[in-house]
Amino acid sequence: MSNSVLRDKSYLFAMRIVKLSQHLQSEKKEYVLSKQLLRSGTAIGALIREAEFGQSKADFINKLNISLKEANESGYWLSLLKDTGYINEPEYKIPAEECMELIKMLVSSLKTLRQVNTLRS
């Protein structure tokens, strides 16, 4: 899996989250959960971009691990927003699927990096 695919998908996810957050704040007057989602949802791609210029292989892996944690947190906020009625199932479905796809890609990338590091040791 190319890092550019991960970078591009995380950027598109961040854009979707920004728009969803704007919708929640302007239409639903929901500010707390939407800001949490905005923070974690945009952090995923920012950390992936940061990892590209990591100081070492360990720094690169660490940034991707943190990005994975942010993706998992984003999934939590999306579920909470759906289950509390701030977003409906159709509003939830696409960002939740994209979030899960990012999680799977990050897990796969990290697994590959760990295997490569083990082979080189």
C-alpha contacts under 8 A as a table, 3 or more apart, distances in Angstrom:
res1	aa1	res2	aa2	distance
1	M	5	V	7.16
1	M	6	L	7.80
1	M	105	M	7.72
1	M	109	S	7.19
2	S	5	V	5.38
2	S	6	L	6.76
3	N	6	L	5.02
3	N	7	R	5.94
4	S	7	R	4.81
4	S	8	D	5.91
5	V	8	D	5.12
5	V	9	K	6.04
6	L	9	K	5.24
6	L	10	S	6.01
6	L	48	I	7.90
6	L	102	L	7.25
6	L	105	M	7.00
6	L	106	L	7.84
7	R	10	S	5.30
7	R	11	Y	6.20
7	R	45	G	6.24
7	R	48	I	6.40
7	R	49	R	6.88
8	D	11	Y	5.12
8	D	12	L	6.28
9	K	12	L	5.14
9	K	13	F	6.09
9	K	102	L	7.38
10	S	13	F	4.97
10	S	14	A	6.11
10	S	44	I	6.39
10	S	45	G	4.73
10	S	102	L	6.91
11	Y	14	A	5.01
11	Y	15	M	6.32
11	Y	42	T	7.77
11	Y	45	G	5.57
12	L	15	M	5.09
12	L	16	R	6.32
13	F	16	R	5.07
13	F	17	I	6.18
13	F	41	G	7.27
13	F	42	T	7.78
13	F	95	P	7.12
13	F	98	E	6.73
13	F	99	C	7.42
14	A	17	I	5.00
14	A	18	V	6.14
14	A	38	L	7.95
14	A	41	G	5.62
14	A	42	T	4.67
14	A	44	I	7.77
14	A	45	G	7.02
15	M	18	V	5.11
15	M	19	K	6.35
15	M	42	T	7.87
16	R	19	K	5.21
16	R	20	L	6.13
16	R	95	P	7.22
17	I	20	L	4.93
17	I	21	S	5.95
17	I	37	L	7.28
17	I	38	L	6.06
17	I	41	G	6.13
17	I	42	T	7.26
17	I	95	P	7.57
18	V	21	S	5.11
18	V	22	Q	6.18
18	V	38	L	6.14
18	V	42	T	7.74
19	K	22	Q	5.05
19	K	23	H	6.18
20	L	23	H	5.01
20	L	24	L	6.13
20	L	34	S	7.97
21	S	24	L	5.05
21	S	25	Q	6.15
21	S	34	S	5.11
21	S	35	K	6.94
21	S	37	L	7.42
21	S	38	L	6.22
22	Q	25	Q	5.21
22	Q	26	S	6.00
23	H	26	S	5.29
23	H	27	E	5.52
23	H	28	K	7.18
24	L	27	E	5.56
24	L	28	K	4.90
24	L	29	K	6.20
24	L	30	E	5.49
24	L	31	Y	7.35
24	L	34	S	6.46
24	L	86	Y	7.41
25	Q	28	K	5.76
25	Q	29	K	4.58
25	Q	30	E	4.97
25	Q	31	Y	5.56
25	Q	34	S	7.13
26	S	29	K	5.66
26	S	30	E	7.92
28	K	86	Y	6.98
30	E	33	L	6.87
30	E	34	S	6.46
30	E	86	Y	7.82
31	Y	34	S	5.39
31	Y	35	K	6.00
32	V	35	K	5.38
32	V	36	Q	6.45
33	L	36	Q	5.06
33	L	37	L	6.21
33	L	77	W	6.81
33	L	81	L	7.27
34	S	37	L	5.05
34	S	38	L	5.97
35	K	38	L	4.83
35	K	39	R	6.03
36	Q	39	R	5.18
36	Q	40	S	6.29
36	Q	77	W	7.24
37	L	40	S	5.29
37	L	41	G	5.57
37	L	73	E	7.97
37	L	74	S	5.64
37	L	77	W	5.67
37	L	78	L	7.21
38	L	41	G	5.21
38	L	42	T	5.96
39	R	42	T	5.64
39	R	43	A	6.08
40	S	43	A	5.03
40	S	44	I	6.64
40	S	70	E	5.11
40	S	71	A	6.88
40	S	73	E	6.51
40	S	74	S	5.55
41	G	44	I	5.87
41	G	45	G	7.97
41	G	70	E	6.87
41	G	71	A	6.63
41	G	74	S	5.50
42	T	45	G	6.03
42	T	46	A	6.54
43	A	46	A	4.93
43	A	47	L	5.93
43	A	67	S	6.88
43	A	70	E	6.57
44	I	47	L	5.46
44	I	48	I	6.40
44	I	67	S	4.64
44	I	68	L	7.18
44	I	70	E	5.78
44	I	71	A	6.06
45	G	48	I	4.95
45	G	49	R	6.13
45	G	67	S	7.38
46	A	49	R	5.14
46	A	50	E	6.08
47	L	50	E	4.78
47	L	51	A	5.97
47	L	63	K	5.71
47	L	64	L	6.72
47	L	66	I	7.27
47	L	67	S	5.58
48	I	51	A	5.04
48	I	52	E	6.59
48	I	63	K	6.74
48	I	64	L	6.08
48	I	67	S	6.61
49	R	52	E	5.34
49	R	53	F	7.43
50	E	53	F	5.76
50	E	54	G	6.52
50	E	63	K	7.08
51	A	54	G	4.79
51	A	59	D	7.04
51	A	60	F	4.58
51	A	61	I	7.45
51	A	63	K	5.30
51	A	64	L	6.59
52	E	60	F	6.79
53	F	60	F	7.57
54	G	57	K	7.05
54	G	59	D	5.27
54	G	60	F	4.89
54	G	63	K	7.92
55	Q	59	D	5.89
55	Q	60	F	7.32
56	S	59	D	5.03
56	S	60	F	6.22
57	K	60	F	4.99
57	K	61	I	6.21
58	A	61	I	5.13
58	A	62	N	6.04
59	D	62	N	4.96
59	D	63	K	6.17
60	F	63	K	5.33
60	F	64	L	6.41
61	I	64	L	5.13
61	I	65	N	6.13
61	I	110	L	6.89
61	I	113	L	7.56
62	N	65	N	5.00
62	N	66	I	6.27
63	K	66	I	5.12
63	K	67	S	6.13
64	L	67	S	4.86
64	L	68	L	6.17
64	L	106	L	6.91
64	L	110	L	7.23
65	N	68	L	5.04
65	N	69	K	6.41
65	N	106	L	7.88
65	N	110	L	7.49
66	I	69	K	5.01
66	I	70	E	6.27
67	S	70	E	5.04
67	S	71	A	6.21
67	S	106	L	7.87
68	L	71	A	5.04
68	L	72	N	6.25
68	L	103	I	6.02
68	L	106	L	6.07
68	L	107	V	7.34
69	K	72	N	5.09
69	K	73	E	6.17
70	E	73	E	4.95
70	E	74	S	6.08
71	A	74	S	5.00
71	A	75	G	6.36
71	A	99	C	6.26
71	A	100	M	7.92
71	A	102	L	7.03
71	A	103	I	6.11
72	N	75	G	5.15
72	N	76	Y	6.50
72	N	99	C	7.80
72	N	103	I	6.95
73	E	76	Y	4.99
73	E	77	W	6.43
74	S	77	W	5.15
74	S	78	L	6.16
74	S	99	C	7.25
75	G	78	L	5.13
75	G	79	S	6.18
75	G	96	A	6.28
75	G	99	C	6.28
75	G	100	M	7.48
76	Y	79	S	5.19
76	Y	80	L	6.14
77	W	80	L	4.99
77	W	81	L	6.04
78	L	81	L	5.17
78	L	82	K	6.26
78	L	92	Y	6.66
78	L	95	P	7.82
78	L	96	A	6.72
79	S	82	K	5.11
79	S	83	D	5.99
79	S	92	Y	7.64
79	S	96	A	7.95
80	L	83	D	5.07
80	L	84	T	5.98
81	L	84	T	5.33
81	L	85	G	6.27
81	L	86	Y	5.16
81	L	87	I	5.81
82	K	85	G	5.22
82	K	86	Y	5.89
82	K	87	I	4.84
82	K	88	N	5.75
82	K	89	E	6.78
82	K	92	Y	6.38
83	D	86	Y	7.74
84	T	87	I	7.88
85	G	88	N	6.37
87	I	91	E	5.76
87	I	92	Y	6.36
88	N	91	E	5.32
88	N	92	Y	6.14
89	E	92	Y	4.98
89	E	93	K	5.89
90	P	93	K	5.24
90	P	94	I	7.36
91	E	94	I	6.92
91	E	95	P	7.64
92	Y	95	P	5.92
92	Y	96	A	5.92
93	K	96	A	5.30
93	K	97	E	6.13
94	I	97	E	5.13
94	I	98	E	6.13
95	P	98	E	4.99
95	P	99	C	5.95
96	A	99	C	5.01
96	A	100	M	6.19
97	E	100	M	5.12
97	E	101	E	6.15
98	E	101	E	4.99
98	E	102	L	6.23
99	C	102	L	5.12
99	C	103	I	6.25
100	M	103	I	4.97
100	M	104	K	6.20
101	E	104	K	5.12
101	E	105	M	6.16
102	L	105	M	5.04
102	L	106	L	6.03
103	I	106	L	5.17
103	I	107	V	6.07
104	K	107	V	5.13
104	K	108	S	6.07
105	M	108	S	5.09
105	M	109	S	6.07
106	L	109	S	5.03
106	L	110	L	6.03
107	V	110	L	5.18
107	V	111	K	6.02
108	S	111	K	5.08
108	S	112	T	6.18
109	S	112	T	5.17
109	S	113	L	6.16
110	L	113	L	5.01
110	L	114	R	6.13
111	K	114	R	5.17
111	K	115	Q	6.25
112	T	115	Q	5.09
112	T	116	V	6.17
113	L	116	V	5.12
113	L	117	N	6.12
114	R	117	N	5.06
114	R	118	T	6.09
115	Q	118	T	5.04
115	Q	119	L	6.21
116	V	119	L	5.16
116	V	120	R	6.28
117	N	120	R	5.15
117	N	121	S	6.21
118	T	121	S	5.23
